[in-house]
Structure formats: structure tokens, C-alpha cells
């Protein structure tokens, strides 16, 4: 493998979350389902695009946004060093990366584009990212447990009012899962926008089995804490069901202690896009 030149690239990929135990490889840990990164690594090694046996550490791998079990992505971005046909600065016909990788991947993972990176570039899929855009899809009858669901639907206007209090820089420790192993001491994050709108693609005429209207929360921020979006959505559901007032969001941003509440399900959550400074990437 050392006889071949290598180059640094970025990949944009999409994947369905339900067949996988999250995005991130678990090292030597045995997981009940494969991980997206584990499947991608095996394919890249099989195609001899990264050196077999050295794993992600051997190619300087970095990911933009970590997604947990069941969570899907439409625009995840990763970066690493890959085998190339470039030799002594003279660029020959490049390997058809997308064709090679997608041919070996399962249908639940697709590489959408790749971008060359300058050899001296300090680009890192995680630290070079300027924003992450998440979408959470829900129907009007998604009433949380504890509420009288008989004939009731969510109050989207109140949910939007509650979401508006999230915008700006706040301490979100009451909107995330505290993991002692991560040793996080700073819970301050900035949310650029939080809007709820009808999901026009999913909405359909109402019937006995379908509520008819679907909505989506669009959340844009520089970075997010562990399970932050799912915790935010859990509170918005409580507001929409009338179990909490919209101002509970402001209360949670100032309270010292986190109350107990059930985190929202992960499958309706989608990492929609990862943004980078203009000119940094040249997607092909």
C-alpha cells in the first residue's frame, strides 16, 4: 500500500439510521448492530482505498456530526487520507471514488459527493464545520405520555413560541444527556435558528390511519451537546400537548437542576446538512 500516493479528501454521505448502532465505530466493543463508520471502513479497506488493518487512526479520519442509534443523515461529512492516482504533483485520471465505494456499500448508506483537499490543508470535518442543521419530523397526533390524547393534537403555535426561546447563546445543560465519561464542563452552545413548519412532502389528506399533517423542526447551530436535539424536542412535545407553558424553555435555560422527563425518539431525527466556510470544499 505504501507504494501508492495518497490525498486528503472529504466525503458527503447519507444513511438510514434504523439498521445501525449509530454512526461512530465502537472500537473493540461488540454492538447489537453494525455502525455506519464500521461498514464504511470495511468497504474502503476492501477496495484498498485506505490501508487494511490500520483503521481510521491510520488515515486521519474525522467526522462532522456524531449521530446515535436510529438517527439518520442526509448530509453527513467525513474527511480522511485516501489512495489516489496523483504522482509527483501531476494529476492523472482520478479513481472514481463514488462508483467504487457505492458499489460495495449497502443501499442504506450512499456517498453523495467527494471534495479534494489541499495536502497542506488543516481541514477537519469536525472542527472546520461552521454549522450543523438538524431536522426532526413529527405528526400532529404525537401526544406524549401523560397527556389526554383522545382527539387532541399538538398546538404548533405554542411549540414555535417555545422554540424561539432557544435561539442565541445559552447554557443547555438541562437540554442534554450528561455523560460523565465525556468530562464536559462547558454546556454553552449557540443556536442560530429554531423554526417549525409544515412538512409539505409528507403531508397528505387525513384518513382514519393518518393524521394528515406532518411538521418539521429545523434547528441550526454551531455545535450540539449529547442528545441535545432529542431533549429539546421532548420539551416541545410537552408544550404542544399543553402539559407545559412555552416559557418552560426559558426556565430550563436558567434552572440549576434538570427535572426528569423522557427524551424524544431518535428515528424521526435527521442530520440534514453540515455547513463549511465558502470556498473550503469543492464537491464533485
C-alpha positions as CSV (number, residue, x, y, z in Angstrom):
1,X,0.0,0.0,0.0
2,X,2.9,2.4,0.7
3,X,3.8,2.3,-3.0
4,X,0.7,4.3,-3.8
5,X,0.3,8.1,-3.3
6,X,-2.4,9.4,-1.0
7,X,-4.5,12.6,-0.9
8,X,-6.8,14.1,1.7
9,X,-10.5,14.3,0.8
10,X,-13.9,14.9,2.2
11,X,-16.9,12.7,1.6
12,X,-20.6,13.7,1.9
13,X,-22.8,10.8,2.8
14,X,-26.4,9.9,3.6
15,X,-27.6,6.9,5.6
16,X,-30.7,5.4,7.2
17,X,-30.3,5.2,10.9
18,X,-32.5,2.3,11.9
19,X,-30.2,-0.6,10.7
20,X,-27.2,0.7,12.6
21,X,-26.0,1.2,16.1
22,X,-25.2,4.8,15.4
23,X,-22.5,6.5,13.3
24,X,-19.4,6.0,15.4
25,X,-17.3,2.9,15.5
26,X,-17.1,1.4,19.0
27,X,-13.6,0.1,18.7
28,X,-13.4,-3.5,20.1
29,X,-16.8,-3.3,21.7
30,X,-19.4,-5.7,20.4
31,X,-22.6,-3.9,19.3
32,X,-26.0,-5.5,18.6
33,X,-26.0,-3.8,15.2
34,X,-23.1,-2.6,12.9
35,X,-22.2,1.1,12.9
36,X,-22.1,3.3,9.8
37,X,-18.4,4.0,10.2
38,X,-17.6,0.4,10.7
39,X,-19.4,-0.5,7.4
40,X,-17.7,2.4,5.6
41,X,-14.2,1.4,6.9
42,X,-14.7,-2.2,5.8
43,X,-15.7,-1.1,2.3
44,X,-12.7,1.3,2.0
45,X,-10.3,-1.4,3.1
46,X,-11.9,-4.0,0.8
47,X,-11.4,-1.5,-2.1
48,X,-7.8,-0.8,-1.0
49,X,-8.6,2.9,-0.7
50,X,-7.3,3.0,2.9
51,X,-4.6,0.7,4.3
52,X,-6.1,-2.5,5.6
53,X,-5.6,-3.2,9.3
54,X,-4.8,0.3,10.4
55,X,-8.4,1.5,10.7
56,X,-9.4,5.1,11.0
57,X,-6.4,6.1,13.0
58,X,-4.2,5.1,10.0
59,X,-5.9,7.6,7.7
60,X,-6.6,10.7,9.9
61,X,-10.3,10.2,9.9
62,X,-12.7,12.9,11.2
63,X,-16.5,13.2,11.3
64,X,-18.6,16.3,11.3
65,X,-21.6,15.3,13.5
66,X,-22.0,12.2,15.6
67,X,-25.4,10.6,15.3
68,X,-26.7,8.0,17.7
69,X,-28.6,4.7,17.2
70,X,-31.6,5.2,14.9
71,X,-30.7,8.7,13.8
72,X,-30.3,9.2,10.0
73,X,-28.3,11.7,7.9
74,X,-28.8,13.4,4.6
75,X,-25.6,15.4,4.6
76,X,-23.0,14.0,6.9
77,X,-19.4,14.9,6.2
78,X,-16.2,13.0,6.9
79,X,-12.6,13.6,6.0
80,X,-9.5,11.3,5.7
81,X,-6.5,10.4,3.6
82,X,-7.2,8.1,0.7
83,X,-5.3,6.4,-2.1
84,X,-5.0,8.5,-5.3
85,X,-3.5,8.4,-8.8
86,X,-1.7,11.7,-8.2
87,X,2.0,11.2,-8.6
88,X,4.8,13.8,-8.3
89,X,2.3,16.7,-8.5
90,X,1.0,15.5,-11.9
91,X,-2.7,14.7,-11.5
92,X,-3.7,11.7,-13.6
93,X,-7.3,10.4,-14.1
94,X,-8.6,10.1,-10.5
95,X,-10.2,7.0,-9.1
96,X,-14.0,7.0,-9.5
97,X,-14.4,7.2,-5.7
98,X,-18.2,7.4,-5.6
99,X,-18.7,4.5,-8.0
100,X,-16.2,2.2,-6.2
101,X,-17.5,2.9,-2.7
102,X,-21.2,2.9,-3.5
103,X,-20.9,-0.4,-5.4
104,X,-19.7,-2.1,-2.2
105,X,-21.9,-0.2,0.3
106,X,-25.4,-1.4,1.3
107,X,-28.3,0.6,-0.1
108,X,-28.8,2.1,3.4
109,X,-25.6,4.1,3.0
110,X,-24.8,6.3,0.0
111,X,-21.8,8.5,-0.8
112,X,-23.3,11.7,-2.4
113,X,-20.1,13.6,-3.3
114,X,-16.4,14.0,-2.6
115,X,-14.1,17.0,-2.4
116,X,-10.4,17.2,-2.9
117,X,-8.5,18.9,-0.1
118,X,-5.1,20.6,-0.4
119,X,-2.3,18.4,1.1
120,X,-1.3,21.2,3.5
121,X,-4.9,21.8,4.4
122,X,-5.8,21.7,8.1
123,X,-9.3,20.9,7.2
124,X,-11.1,18.7,9.8
125,X,-14.7,17.6,9.2
126,X,-15.5,18.3,12.8
127,X,-13.6,21.4,13.7
128,X,-13.9,23.2,10.3
129,X,-17.7,22.9,10.3
130,X,-19.4,26.3,10.7
131,X,-22.9,24.9,11.4
132,X,-25.0,21.7,11.8
133,X,-28.6,21.6,10.5
134,X,-30.9,19.1,12.1
135,X,-34.5,18.2,11.2
136,X,-37.0,16.5,13.5
137,X,-40.2,15.3,11.8
138,X,-43.5,14.7,13.7
139,X,-47.2,14.4,13.2
140,X,-49.9,16.5,14.9
141,X,-51.1,13.5,16.9
142,X,-47.6,12.8,18.5
143,X,-49.0,13.4,22.0
144,X,-46.5,12.4,24.7
145,X,-47.3,10.0,27.5
146,X,-49.1,11.6,30.4
147,X,-51.4,13.7,28.3
148,X,-55.0,13.0,27.3
149,X,-54.6,12.0,23.7
150,X,-58.3,11.5,23.0
151,X,-59.0,13.6,19.9
152,X,-56.2,16.1,20.8
153,X,-53.5,17.3,18.5
154,X,-50.3,19.3,19.2
155,X,-50.5,23.1,19.4
156,X,-47.8,24.0,16.9
157,X,-48.1,27.8,17.6
158,X,-47.2,27.2,21.2
159,X,-44.4,24.9,20.2
160,X,-43.0,27.6,17.9
161,X,-43.1,30.1,20.7
162,X,-41.2,27.8,22.9
163,X,-38.6,27.0,20.2
164,X,-38.0,30.8,19.7
165,X,-36.5,31.0,23.2
166,X,-33.8,28.5,22.2
167,X,-32.2,31.0,19.7
168,X,-29.0,32.6,20.9
169,X,-26.1,31.5,23.2
170,X,-27.3,29.7,26.3
171,X,-26.3,27.1,28.8
172,X,-28.1,23.9,27.6
173,X,-27.1,21.5,30.4
174,X,-30.8,20.9,31.1
175,X,-31.4,20.0,27.4
176,X,-28.9,17.2,27.0
177,X,-27.8,13.9,28.4
178,X,-25.0,14.3,31.0
179,X,-22.3,11.7,30.3
180,X,-19.6,11.7,33.0
181,X,-17.2,9.8,30.7
182,X,-17.1,12.8,28.3
183,X,-15.8,15.2,31.0
184,X,-17.7,18.2,29.6
185,X,-17.6,21.3,31.7
186,X,-18.9,23.9,29.2
187,X,-22.5,23.4,28.2
188,X,-22.9,26.8,26.5
189,X,-23.9,26.5,22.8
190,X,-25.3,28.9,20.2
191,X,-28.4,28.1,18.2
192,X,-28.8,30.2,15.1
193,X,-32.4,29.4,14.3
194,X,-35.3,27.2,15.5
195,X,-38.4,27.1,13.3
196,X,-41.3,24.7,13.0
197,X,-43.1,24.5,9.6
198,X,-45.4,22.1,7.7
199,X,-43.6,19.2,6.1
200,X,-45.2,19.5,2.7
201,X,-43.7,16.3,1.2
202,X,-45.1,14.1,4.0
203,X,-48.4,15.8,4.5
204,X,-51.4,14.1,2.9
205,X,-55.2,14.1,3.1
206,X,-56.3,12.9,6.6
207,X,-57.7,9.4,7.0
208,X,-58.6,7.0,9.8
209,X,-54.9,5.8,9.9
210,X,-53.0,9.0,9.2
211,X,-53.3,12.4,10.9
212,X,-52.9,14.3,7.6
213,X,-50.5,16.9,8.7
214,X,-46.8,16.5,9.4
215,X,-44.4,19.1,10.7
216,X,-40.6,19.5,11.0
217,X,-38.4,21.4,13.5
218,X,-35.4,22.9,11.7
219,X,-32.6,23.6,14.2
220,X,-29.3,25.2,13.1
221,X,-26.4,25.7,15.4
222,X,-22.6,25.8,15.6
223,X,-22.4,22.6,17.7
224,X,-24.7,20.5,19.8
225,X,-24.4,18.5,23.0
226,X,-25.1,14.8,23.6
227,X,-28.8,14.1,22.7
228,X,-29.5,17.8,22.7
229,X,-31.9,17.9,19.8
230,X,-33.9,15.0,21.2
231,X,-34.2,16.7,24.6
232,X,-35.3,19.9,23.0
233,X,-38.0,18.0,21.1
234,X,-39.2,16.3,24.2
235,X,-39.9,19.7,25.9
236,X,-41.6,21.0,22.7
237,X,-43.9,18.0,22.7
238,X,-44.9,18.7,26.4
239,X,-45.6,22.3,25.4
240,X,-47.6,21.3,22.3
241,X,-49.7,18.8,24.4
242,X,-50.5,21.5,27.0
243,X,-48.5,19.9,29.8
244,X,-46.1,22.8,30.0
245,X,-46.2,26.5,29.1
246,X,-43.9,27.8,26.3
247,X,-41.9,29.7,28.9
248,X,-40.7,26.5,30.4
249,X,-37.9,26.7,27.9
250,X,-36.7,29.9,29.5
251,X,-37.0,28.3,32.9
252,X,-34.9,25.3,31.9
253,X,-32.2,27.6,30.5
254,X,-31.8,29.2,33.9
255,X,-32.6,26.4,36.4
256,X,-29.6,24.9,38.1
257,X,-31.1,21.4,38.3
258,X,-32.6,19.4,35.5
259,X,-36.1,17.9,36.0
260,X,-36.9,14.4,34.9
261,X,-38.5,14.0,31.5
262,X,-38.5,11.4,28.7
263,X,-36.2,12.0,25.8
264,X,-37.9,12.1,22.3
265,X,-37.4,9.1,20.0
266,X,-34.3,9.1,17.7
267,X,-35.8,7.8,14.4
268,X,-37.5,11.0,13.3
269,X,-34.2,12.9,13.7
270,X,-32.1,13.7,10.7
271,X,-28.7,15.4,10.3
272,X,-29.8,17.4,7.3
273,X,-26.6,19.3,6.4
274,X,-23.2,20.3,7.6
275,X,-22.0,23.8,6.6
276,X,-18.5,25.0,5.9
277,X,-16.9,28.3,5.0
278,X,-17.3,29.2,1.3
279,X,-14.6,28.0,-0.9
280,X,-13.3,25.4,1.5
281,X,-14.8,22.5,-0.3
282,X,-15.3,21.7,-4.0
283,X,-18.0,19.0,-4.1
284,X,-17.9,16.6,-7.1
